[in-house]
Amino acid sequence: MSSERTHYVTTTDGVTLGATVHGQGPPLVFLQGAVGDGDLDWNRVVERLADRFTCHAPSMRGRGRSGDHRDLSVRRQIDDALDYVDSLGEPVGLVGWSGGANHALGAAARSDAITSVAPFEPVLLGLAEPEQQAVVGQALGRTGALVAEGELADAVRAFLGFPFTEEEIAAADALGYCTAAAPYAPKLLDLLGQVREYGDPTEDPARLGAISVPVTVLVGAATKPVFAAGARHVAEHVPGARVREIPGAGHAAPLTHPEALAAALAEFFTPRHQPA
């Protein structure tokens, strides 16, 4: 990657967030999902965009280059995203994967510094059918048991049984993703526990309705129904939002379909292509 460097930000509650920064051009900030860190989740995408954009990949608390803190609530994650954006001192585009897509939407509802948002498959579990809710519960139970046994890479694989297909898990394994993300498995459980305890404000239609910048919700054409439903829900409640499918992709697209995802992002964030 070209011009790789780091950027550090101190949040309003005193935590240091660290990001890897690549490339030159208009700034894009990429928010990670629940499992990995900024680099693990986004490297394969940003390496295809660094010739046109300055790509920032911050890691959440307790991951990557960032300091740790017990507060991992969605509200705090949104505040962290806003602190990072504000530190850049210029308008930015915002991208998020999975839970990071929720954080991107929540931040866009509150900041004039965010010019456009491309969430990839936000997670709105309240829209899940009962059988999908059962799958989530089983995945979390198995993840917790494996973390307790110290089998951290297997814990990551167990959790990924909810959002990924078996083929996507195999692809993630082939890339070394599950092994690299293994040290974060205990933090994953903490994060998910706080989502359950404190909720996710970005599921509120009124919050989505407060977003006034261009939004394209990206979704894999072969993804699971809960993510397709979440994309439709966001598009229905964010004024002017659109849905764009990534052909052949599922929830793991940043790992398995980085070229197609990067192309969609480049098209959206190039100003002449953005919706009026």
N, C-alpha and C positions, 0 to 999 in steps of 0.2 A: 504494500500500500504506500501511497505517496504522502510525504510530509507528516508522518505519524508523530503525535505529541500528546501531552496530557493537559487537562484543565481541572482545577480543584475549586470547590465552592463550599463555604461554610453556611449551613442552613440556619434558619431563625432560632432553632433550638440547639445549635452548637455542634452539629454533626458535620464532618467533612465528607463530601461526596466527590469521588474521583471519576473522571471520564477519559477514555481514549478518544482522540480527535484525529480525523483523517481528511486530507484533501484541502481544496480551496474552492471558494464560490459562496453562493447564498447558504446560510446556515440551516441545517436540519438537525433536530435532536431526536434520537431514537430511544424510546423507553422499553426496557426489557420486560419479559414475561416473568412468571413466578419461579421458574426452575433454575435458570442459569445466572449469568451476569451480563453486563452490557456487551462485552466482547464475544462471549460464547453465543449469545443470541443473534447478534447483528453483523459479525465480521464478514460473513459470506455475502451479505447484501451490500454493506457500505463499500467493500472493495470494488464494487461495480458502479459506484456513484461518486467516488472521491475525485474523479476527473472533472466533475461539474458542480459539486457541492462541498461545503465544509460539514462533515458528518461527525456529530458528537454522540458518543455512546456511553452515557453515565451508568454506573452500577448502583443498584439500590443499597440501602443500609445492610451492612454485614456481608457484602459481596464485592468481588473484584478489588478495586482500589479504594473503596469507600469504607469509612469508619462504621462501627456497629452502634446499635441503640435498640432498646427493647420495644419502642413504639414503631410498629410496622403497619399500622392501620391504613386503610385506603385514604382517609383524609390527610394523614401525614405524608403518604406517598405523593399525593397531589400537591401538597405544600412544597415538598422537595423538588418536584418538577418545576414549579413556579420559581423557586429560589434559583434553580439552575438556569432557567430561561432568563430571568432578570439579570444574572451575572454576565450575560453576553452583551448586554447593552444595545441590542439591535433586534429588529423583528426576525422571527424564526418560524420555520415550518416544524410541525410536530408529528412524529410517527410513534406508534405503540403496537406491541404484539400481545395478544391475550389480555391478561390483567393490566399490562402496560397500556393497552388500547383504552381501557377504562380510565386510567390515570390521565392519558392524553386528552380525552374528552372532558374530564373534570377540570383540568387546567385551562382548556380553551374557553370554558364557560366563565372564567374569572380573570383572564388576562388580555389586555390590548396588545401585548407584545407578540402574541401568537397569530400569525397571518393565515394559516391553513392547517388542516389536520387530516392525516390518513391513518385511521385506526385499522389494524388488521385483526379481525375476529375478536371483538370484545366479548367478555364472558359475562353473560346475564343469566345466572342459574335459575332465577325466578321464572324464566320462560321454559325451563326444561320439563319434559314429560316425566311422570313418576318413575318410569323404568330408567331414564337417564339419571334422575336423582339417585336412584339406587346404585347405579354404576359409580357415580361420584363417591357415595358413601363407602362402597366396597374398596375403591382405590385408595381413599384416605385411610381406611382402617388398615389395609395391608401396608401402606407406606409407613404409618406409625409403628407397626409391629417390626418392620425391617430396620427402621431407625433405632428402635430400642435394642435390637440385636447387633447393631453396628454394621449392618449390611447396607451401606449408604448408596452404592451404585444401584443395587437391586431396589432400594427404596425409590430412587428416581424413576426407574423403569416401571415400578408399580404405579406411581402417580401418573405417569404418562399414559397408562392404560385408559385413563379417562379422555384426555383430549386427542391423543394420537391413535391411529390404527396400528395393527401389528407390523405392517410394512413400514410405517413411519418410525416406529420404535427401532426396528432393525436398521433403518437408514441413519437414525440418530446415533445408534451404537457404532455403526461403521465409521462415522465421523469422529468418534471419541467423545460425543456430547455427554452421555450418561456418566461416564467415568470422570470427566472434567467437572461436571456439576455435582458430583457426589458429596463433596464437603459442605454443600449448601442444603442438603436434605433436612437437617434439623431446623434451619432458618425457614425453609419452605413450610414445615409444619407450623412454626410460630406465625408466619404470615397468614396462612389459611385459617388458623384458629382466630386471629384477630379480625379477619374478614367476617367470619361467622358471628363473632361477638359484637362487633361494632357496625356491621353492614357496609354497603357500598352506595354512597350518595349518587353515583353516576347512573344508577338504575332509575332514578326519578325522572319521569318525562319532563317535568318543569325545568330541571337542570339541563337536560338536553336541549330544551327549547330556548335556553338562554345563550346558546352558541350562535354567533352571528357571522363567523368566518366560513369560507368554503370547506366542506367536508366530503371526502370520498371514503366510504367504508369498503375496505378490501376484504374479500372472503374467498376461500378456496372453493372451486367448483365441485370438488369431491369431499368436502368437509362433512362433519357430523351435523345432524339437524339442529342441535342446540346453538351452534355457532352461526348457521344460516339464519335462524330465528333472531338471534341477537343483532346481526347485521341489518335485517329488515326493521327491527324495532328502532335502532338508532336512526336509520334513514327516514322512518316515519315521523320522528319527533324532533330531529334537527332541521331547522328551516333550510330548504334547498339542498339537503344532502343527497348523495347518490351512492349506489352500490356498484362495485366493479368486481367481477369474478376473475380469479387467477386460474386458468385452465389446468385441469389435472391435479391441482394442489389440494391438500387438506390443511389441518391446523399447523402442521410442521413446515409450512412453506418457507419461512426464513432459512431453514436448514436444507430442505429438499428441492425447492424451486426458487433459489435466490435470484437467478437471472430474470425470470418472468416478474418476480416481485419488484426488483430494482427498476425494470422497465416501466412498470405501472407507476411507481413512485416518481421516476424522472419525468414522466409525462404530466402527472398531476402537479408537481411542484415547479415545473417550468411555467412562468407566468402567463404566456400566451394561451396555455391550455386550460387554465383554471376557469371554473364557471364564473359567470358575472354575478 
